[in-house]
Amino acid sequence: MFQWLKNLFSGDSGPTLERPVVTPKVDAAPKAKKSTTVAGKSKSAKTDLELMTKPQLLDHAKKKGIKVNASAKKADLVKKIKNG
């Protein structure tokens, strides 16, 4: 016990275990999305609205001149924007 106290207050911490530093891998560039086309029409308009966040949908509706209620659900906003 005296040896333990002596080591504690002497400043000599003895052997320590060091953990290796692990850095996570980061992709150099994010992959771009591919849009699919059916008979010359792009499906990206449908999927773009569904991928937008609610604030983005509200902003998009405002730019298009579509009146929407800000307290509406996201799905209702998408329907309202699609129908005009």
Secondary structure, DSSP 8 states (H G I E B T S, - for coil): -HHHHHHHHHS----------------SS-------EETTEETHHHHHHHHS-HHHHHHHHHHHT----TTS-HHHHHHHHHH-
